[in-house]
């Protein structure tokens, strides 16, 4: 699908001068404090050398990184953060010495604990906080409930500030016998993109180190954290026993209208991409997840739960919506007590692993699985895919199926519900005899649609097809391991100037917004190891980047020294740039991306609801317009590839 971009939409909406820096530039520190920090950092760095291979090194390194980054990038926001950082350097040094001596006392500590893990995305260490109940028996075998608590927006919450909170504050809710996990989630992005993956990685890290009951994990949050909670509830509904979102936002368009700011008109593909994070589009997924929403009666952000309540009502589903009387943007005491009772009761019951009926809707195979159903292929991305399936002891009936061309139904070992030898699948008026249970009572059936008929088995193999984790758009490449590949040649023509500026901006803004340093290698250094491990972010054009020149003949959009060819259309290569995502032709389970990082920009940092993809699978940029806080230049053509990664 392609769009003709109206000229009036190509005009800049805001200049760089109109946009405040996020995070803001912090305070200047004295020469004395500068020297003390440099000494403390050097001491901690040296202490980490003997434990450089220790699996618990991130628990130490978080304290180094937090202070180092705040010092280097002038992100200490208040004078008291200097004291926080000094204390954290001391704690890091104490942990390093303990690890060197074979001990790790913080891993056996109840109360408030700060932990760290190494991100798969960019190799950075990321902190998270835990509240470990005093009753937790470190030598026992009892598993505990865990509650996520997603924090609210704070443009100034650097790592030092976050870790100080987690060392000193338990948070809104501390249920009995419950571990509470506070993710940092890469600053203040409403736990989207890398922030989303960080939450999942923090949970995985916590599971390795503490006994957590998989059936009693809750997601909770308020304000920006409420928005994050809605998102995790609808996208991963089968992972939780209860969701408790408060305030926040749950969709893009109406929330931004409510905010009252002057919004630029969204381009058609941008409206399409709202489907990635608009929770109202995924409301049916809450069918089997108890959800306790909260709003203050006079809080403007009550709109989030109102929108979800409306979306659920359209699907015949109720919403428990607790309202704090005469309350603005906070959790009212009486409502808090009521919420606690409802959430505790749902957590005690535990999640439903295998509900009889599943109603599953999605717009992308990034979110492809719900309970015992899995969508493997869609007929067209970014349109609603939906199924309603029910099982009995005799088989499965799929009452409704829409925009799906391949799916999997499965029950793990010991959980097959079928008693007869050959279960029957009923789908779209067809009856299909399914495989029998295995000896261990696991069961799986894979179905695909061919010429309008559903069949048992795998769909025909094509060279490329969109599937889970390989479905785009451009921003998807930055939700798993990626590597910037720099060009071996530089030029001073319009493209060369644009490319260098955008590449440098991308590295700066990844660190500012997603709190990590980009991995970088030159084009001539890329070997099979990098090809297999990372999504490759290729900067330059085929004349300047040798790796891009190597794969260019296998890409659906062609680019040479004279022109960029998109189907029957061509663009002057001296005046245009290509931005694109595509499966790496040399390793198709990884992406290549041309000339882009995450696609939302400075203007979008001002409101979390704006922080959604701004470009589809490919775009042509007219370099006559300078990059700005809204876009990387004038977007003159753009579109999505089809389900086989071909031009539409």
N, C-alpha and C positions, 0 to 999 in steps of 0.2 A: 504494500500500500504506500502511495506517495501523495504528497500534498503540494499544490502550488502555494507558495508563501506570499500572502498579500504584502505589498510594499509598506503600507502604513504600520504593519506589525513588526517590521524590521527596524523601526526607529528606536533609538535608545530610550529606555524608560527612566533610568536614573544614572547620574554620573558618579564616578568614583568618589567625588568630593561629598556627595549626598549620603554616603554610606558610612556609618560608624564601624570601627574595627571591632571584630569579635574573634577571640577575647580581646578586651581593651588592653592597650599598652599600660603596664603597671607602673609602680612607683620606682624612683631611682633610689639605689641604696648607697650607703656610705662606702668610702674606700676601705674603712676598717672591716665592715661586714663583708665586703667583696673578698678581702684577703682571708677572713675566717672561713667563708664558704669554700673558697678554692682549696684551702688547707684540708677542710673536712672531707671534701669530695675526693681529693687525692688520697687521703688516708683510707677512705672506704673503698676506693677503686683498688688500691693495693691489697686490702684485706680480702677482696673478692677473687684475687688471682688464684689462691690455693683451692678454691671451691668452684672454679669456673665450669667444671663438668657436673657439679652436684645438681640433682633434680630439683632441689629446693632453692636454687640460686635466685629465681624470680622473687621469692619472699624477701630477699635482701635487696635486689637490684631495683625494686620499685622505689625505695627510699633514695637511691642514688639518682635515678632518672627524674623523679619529681623535683628535686632541688636543682639538678643540673639544668633541666629545661627552663624552669622558672627564672634561674639566674641568667642563662644564655639569651633568652628571648624577652627578658624584662616583663615577666608575667606575675611577679609578686604584686598582689593587688592592695594589700594593707600591711602596715608595719607589724601587726601581730603574726603575720605569716612567716616573718623572719624567725621568730621564736619557734613556730611550728616546725620549720625546716631544720633548725638546729637540733631539736629533739628527735626528729626523724632520722637525721644522719647518725645520731648517737644510737638509736634503736637499730638501724641498719648495721652499724659496726658491731654491736652486741650480738646480733643474729649471725653475722659472718664469723665471729670468733667461736660462737657455739657450734656452728656447722663444721668448722675446722676441727673441733674437738669431738665430733660425732654426735652432737646433741642438737635438738630443735625444740626447746621448751614451749614456744608459741603454738606448736601443733597439738599440744596437749592442754591448752589453756581454755577455760570457760570464760564467758563474758564477751567483751569486745575484742575482735581480732582482725587485723588487716593481713590479707594474703595477696599473692600475685601469681600470674601465669604468663606464659609466653604465647603471644598471638600467632596463629598460623598465617594470618593475613599479611603482616609485614615484619614479623619477628620481634616486635616491640614487647616489652613487659607491661602489663596492665594490672592495676590494683582493683581489688574489690573488698568489701567489708563483710564480716560475719558477726552475728550475735549467737553465741553458743550457750544454750541453757545450762544453768548450774547443775542440773540433774544429769547432764550428758555423762555417761560412763565410758571413758576412753578405752577401758579394757573389756567392756562388755560386748554384747552382740545385738542390742536393741536398736532398730532403725527409727529415725525421727522424721516427723513432718518438717518440710522446709517451705518457707514463704519468701518469694522474691519481693523486694520493695524497690520500685523504680523511682528515682529521685526527680524532683521538679527542676524546672529550668533555672539556670544561674549562669549568666555569661562570664562570671568571674571564678567559676569553680575549677581552678587548676588542680593538679594531682595532690599538691601539698595540702590545700584546703580540704579536698575530699578526704584524704587519709586522716587528717586531724579530726574531722567529723566522725569518721568511723572508729577512731581510737577513743572518742569521748562521748558520743551520743548513740543511744540505742535505736532511736527512730520512733515513728508513729505507733507501731504495734509490736509488742513482744509477747506473743501467745505462749502459754505454758508448754513446756516440753517441745518447743519448736525452734529450729535453726532459722534465722532470718538472714537472707543474702542481699546485700546492697551492691549492685554493680555500678561501677563508674561509667562503663559503656561509652567510652570515647567522648566525654565532655557533655555537651548539651544539644544532641541531635535527635532527641525523642526516641533514642534506642533504635534507630534505623540504620540500614546498611552495615558498616563495620560495627556500629553500636549494637545492632541486633545479634550479629555473630558473637560479639564479646560476651553477651549475656549467656548464650548457649555454651561458650567455652568456659566461662566462670562456673556455670552449673556442673559441667563435666569435671572440672578441676575439683570442685567441692565434693562431688561424688567419689572421687578417688581418695579423698582424705578424710571423709566423715561418712558415717552410716546414715544414709538418706533413704526414706521410704519412697520408692518411685510412684506409688499410688497416692501419695499425700503431698504433692507439690502444688502450691498456690501461687498465682501471679496477682500482684497488688501494686497500686501506685496512685499518686495524686498530682493534679496539674499536668505538667509535661509527662510525669510518670503515669498519670491516668491515661493519657494518649498511648503511651508505650504498652500499658496493660491491655487496652482494647486490641492493639495490634497483635500482641502475643496470644491473646485469647482466641481471636478468630483464625490466625494463621497456624497455630499449633494447639488447637483445641483438645486433641487427644492426649496431650502431655500433662494436663493439669487436673486437679480435683475441684478447683473453684477459681473464679476470677473476680477481682474486686477493684474495678476502675473508679477513680474519682476525678471529676472535672476533666480537663484536658481537651482533646478534640478527637473526632472519630472519622472525619472525612475532610475533603479539601475545600470544595467550592463554597458551600454555605458557611463554613467556619470563617473563611477569609472575608466573605461579605460582612459577616457579623463584626469582624475586627475593625471595620470602618476605614481601613487604609485604602489608598488608591492603588489598585492592583493592575498590572499590565494584562491585556487580553491574552489568555492562554492560546497557543497555537493548537491546531487539531490533535497532533500527536501528543502534545503535553496533556491535554484533557484525557486522551486514551490512557496515558501512563499514570494518571491518578488511580487507576484500578490496582496498582501495586499495593498501595497502603491505605486506600479507602476502606475502612472496616465495615461500613454499611453494605458493601458489595459482597461480603463474606458472612453475613449475619446467620445464614442457615447452619453454619458450622457450629453454632452455639447450642444446637438442639440438645446435646447430651452433656453440656458443660454448665453447671450451676453458676450463675453470674449475678453478683450483688453490686449494682452500680450505686454511686453516691454523688449527690450534688447539693450545694448550698442553694436555698430557695431563691436568693437574689444574686447568685453568682452568674455572670455572663456565660461562663463555661458550662453551665447546666445544659447548654445547647448540645454538647457531645452525647450525653445520655439520651436526650430527647430525640436526636437523630437516630441513635441505635434502637431506641424503643419503637420508633416509627418503622424502621427497616425490619425489625423482628415481627411487628404486628402484621406487616404485609406477608410474612411467611407463616403466619398463624402461631407465633411463639410469643410468650409473655416475657417481661423483664422485671426483675425485682429492683426497684429504684427507690433507695432511701434518700429522703430530702431533709436537710438540716433547716429547721424553720428560722426565717429572718436572718439567714446566714449568708455571708458573701463567700470569698475564696478561702475557705478553711473547713476543717472537719469539725462539726458541732459535737459537743460532748455526748448528748443523748443519742445522736445518730451513731456515733462511734461505738457506743455500747451495743446498740442494736446490730450494727454491722458485724461486730466481733462474734456475737451469738450465732448469726447466720453462717458466717465463714467457718467458724469452729465446727459447727454441725456438719457442714459439707465436707470439711477436711476429715472429720472422724469417719464419715461414710466412705471416703476415698473415691478415686476416679473410676469411671466406667471404662474398662479396657476393651470390652467387646459388646457394645450396645446392640440390641436386636435390630434397630433401624438406624441407618446412617444417612444423613442429608449433607451432601458435600458440594460446595460451590467454590470455584476459583477462576482466576483470569490468567494465571500463569503457572507453568510447571515448576517454578521456584517453590511454590506451595502445592505439592502434588499428592499428599497422603493424608488420610483421616481414618483413624481406627483400622478396620480390616479392609479398607478400600484404598486403591491407589490409581491415579490417572497417569498413564504412561505417555500418551500422546493426545494432543488436541487437534481438532480440525482447523482451528484458527486461534492463535494467541490474541489476548486482550479482548476477547469476547467471552461471555459467561459460559463456563463449562459446569455442568450440574448432573448429579445423579442422586437418586433415592433408592437405597437397597435395604432389603430386609431378609434375614435368614431364619430358618426353622430347622428342625431336626432332619428334614428331607432335602433341603437345598436353599438356594438364594433366588429371590425375586427382585429384579431391578425394575422398579415401577416406572422410573423416569430416567432418561439419559439424553444429554444435550451437549453438542460440540465436543464429543469425545470419540477418538478413533482407536484407542487401545487402553486397556485397564487390567489391573491385577487384583484379585480377591485372595486373601490369605489369612490363615490362623496359625500361630506358631505351635511348637511341640506341646502336646497335652491339652490344647484348647480347641480342637476341632469340634464344632457342635453337631456334626453329622453322625447319625447312627446307622443309616443304610450304607451299603457298599458303594453305590454310585449316586452321589448327590445330583440334583437336577438344577440347572440354571435357567431361569426364565428372564429374557431380556428383549425388549422391543418387539414383543409378540412371538419371539422364537423360543424354542426349548432346546437346550444343549445338555447332553450328558457329560458331567464333569468327572475329573479324576477321583479315584477313591482316596480315603485316608491313608496315610503312611502307617507303618507299624507303630510309630510313636504318636499317632493321632495329630500330626500336623497336616495341613491341607493348603493347597494353592492351585488357583486356576488363572491362566492368562488368556485374555480375549482380545481380538482385534476385529475391526470392521473393514470389509472389503466389498466394494460395489454394493453398499447398502446392506450387506449380510454380515451378521456377527459369527465369528468362527473361534474355535478353541486353538490357542497357540500364539506364536509370536508374529508380529506384523512383518511384512517384507522388508528386507534390509535395503536402505539407501545409503549413498556415500555420506551424507550428513542428514540429521534430523534434529529438530528441537526436542529436547528432553530435559528432565530434572537436572539442574545446575549447568545446563548448556542451552539456555533459552533466551539470553539477552534480558534487557537492553544493555547499553554500554555500562551503566553503573553496576551491573551484576558481576563484572570482572573484578570489582574491588570489594567483594564479599568473600573472597578466598585468596590464596597466596598469589601475589603479583610482583612483577619486576619491571622497572623502567629500563628500556633499551635505548641508549642514546646514539645519535647518528655519528658516523666517523668523519663526516665532512660538515662544514658549516658554510653558509652562504649569506650574503647581505642583500639578497633580493627580498621582495615583500614576504614570500613564504618563509624564508630563512629567519627573518626578523620576527615574524609571527610565531613560528615554531619554538624558537628559543625562549621568547617571552612566555608563551603558554606552558612550556615545560618547567621553567623556573617557578612560575606561579603555582603549578600543580604541586611541586615539591613543598613549597612554602605552605600552601593551604591544606595539604594533607596533614602536615604536622600541627597546624593551628586548629583544625577542625576535628581531626581523627587521631591526634596525639601520638603519632609514630613517625619514624623516619623512613622514607621510601628506599627500598633496595634499588641499586642502580648498577648497570653494567654497560659497557660499550658494545656496539653491534658485533664487532669481530670477536668478542669474548664469549658469545653465546654458544653453549655446547648442548649435548643431549641431556645432561643433568638439568640445566635450566629449562629446557623445552618440556621436560617431563614434570617438573616441580611447580612451575609458575604460569600464571597468565602473563603473557608478554605484552607490555605496553610500548609499542613501537613509535618513536618520535622521528619525524623527518619524512622524506619522500623516497621513492625508489632510487633517486640519484644520490642521496646522501646517506641512506641507511642500507647497508649491505644485506641485513637479514630481511628487511622488507622487500628489497629487490629479488631476493631468493624465492620468496613465497608469492610475489605479486601475480605471476601467471595463473595461480590457482585460486585467486580471489574473484568474487562475482562483479566487483567494480574495478575497472582497469585504470592505471595511472602511469603516464610516462612523462617525459620532459615537456611535452606539448599540450597534453590534454588529460582530463579525467573523464572517463566514459561510463555513464550510468545508463545501461540499456541503449536506447536510441538517442540519448541526449549526451552532449559533450560540454565541458567547461574548460576554459583556458587555465592551464596548470600554472601559469605565471601570476594569476590573479585569484586563484582559489585553493582551498585546502580540503582534504578528505578526512573526516572523522568516522570511525567505523568499529564495530565489533563483529567477530567471526570466529568459528572454530579454527584453531591452529591447524593448517593443512598437514603439518608434520607430526601432530599429536592431537587428534580431534577431541580429546576430553579436556583440553585446556583452550582458553581463548587467546586470540591476538586482538589487541585494540590499537587503533591508529590515532595518535595525536589527541588523546583526551585522558583526563582523570575523571573523578566523579563530576557530574554534569550540572549540578546546581551551583550558584555562585553567590557573591557577596550580598546582593539584595535579598537572597533567600535565607541568609543567616539570621535575618531580623525576626523571622517568624517560623517556628518549627513546621507548621502546616505547609509551608512553601518548599520544604526540603524533600522533594520528590524528583524523580528523573526528569530532566529537561530536554534530553535528546533521545531518539529511538535507537534503532540498530545502526543507522548510518545518516550522515548529513554532509552537505556541501556548504562550505563557508566562503563567502565572498570577502576577500581581505581588504576591500576598500573601506569597510567599517572597522574601526579599531575595536579590539576586545574591551568589554566593559563589565559592570557588575551584574548584568542580566544574561549575557551570552558571549561566546568566543568570537563574535563577528556577525556579519549578516548571514542568516540562514536562508539560502536560496532554494534548497531542495533537501528533502529528508524522507525517510520511510523505514518500514520494518521489512525484514526478509520473511519469506513464507516459512511453512513448517519444515521444509527441506533446505533452509538457509539459501534460498534463491531469491532473486529480485522479483517483486510482485509486478 
